[in-house]
Amino acid sequence: MPRLIYAALLLLSLIWGGSFYFIKVLLHDFGPWSIAFLRSFCGLVVVLLIMLIFKKPFGFRAIPWPAMFIMAMINTAFPWTLIGFSEQHLTSSMASILNATTPVWTIIVGILFFKGKSHGMQWLGIGIATIGLLILLGIRPGVLLSIDGIGLLGMMIATFCYAVGSQLSKQLSLRGCTMYQITYGTLLSSTVFSGTLAFTTESVTWPHLTSMSNIPNIIGLGMLGSGIAYILFYYMVEKGSAEFASMVTYLVPSTALVWGALLLNEPIKWNMLAGLAIILFGVFLAGRKPRRAVALKPQGAPSR
């Protein structure tokens, strides 16, 4: 895999590190479907502007829209809504921790339904990253037993949706869709679907939309956390794999702590630095291909 993919992974984790906080704050004035709509719409605006500025082809008619719509529901609309629902019962930090189960689901879904293959290095990396996550957050055995059951169920379904959706997005990439087409197709489909449910089942008021306390959170969650972030995510899926792209969820709790230290003057303890180092090592191992696969690669074949 190209080295740039690791830079994209770190940048995406920094962006998504604040997303759970933004969701928690916005839940005071918006419902879960409304938050999913705002994320999708603001992200779509950013992606369309980027494509226009850099003159990227839209290829609207070439996109397999039924498949795109299904992928968008599974990978975007439903999990984003479920995360908002879960954060009504969980803290934002706990939601980000549970979100880190996504890589395991992605590998399992890939093996069971998409003829994917896993290898020992991948599972070793996931295991090491999991240990690093527990060290970083100082998780004790009793903490997990006290999690709200409804919130836990919502996050587990959301992470399963992410796993299926990321595998489906890889299939769209193999069918010739560019990462820009997948990004704007996903966000357009999610905007239409989540917007329909938001305006029919929840209260979306103009004062809340224009509130100066909400606007920064909407921009951070939608324009950065959806628009820029989804371009980075689908870049990693295209150049690497769905399994590697999902590893970003291990780094999200780490970067959330970094933002807390920088913006809220929260202390950084030794276990945080040690846990982060272990997570990075685990992610690196999970992204490596086994030696046999590298050896069997034809000479002169392009690297991904």
Secondary structure as UniProt FT lines:
FT   HELIX           4..16
FT   TURN            17..18
FT   HELIX           19..26
FT   TURN            27..29
FT   HELIX           32..53
FT   TURN            54..55
FT   HELIX           60..62
FT   HELIX           65..72
FT   HELIX           73..77
FT   HELIX           78..86
FT   TURN            87..89
FT   HELIX           92..99
FT   TURN            100..101
FT   HELIX           102..113
FT   HELIX           120..137
FT   HELIX           141..145
FT   HELIX           149..174
FT   TURN            175..176
FT   HELIX           179..201
FT   HELIX           206..209
FT   TURN            212..214
FT   HELIX           215..218
FT   HELIX           219..228
FT   HELIX           229..239
FT   HELIX           242..246
FT   HELIX           248..264
FT   HELIX           270..287
FT   HELIX           291..296
FT   TURN            299..300
//
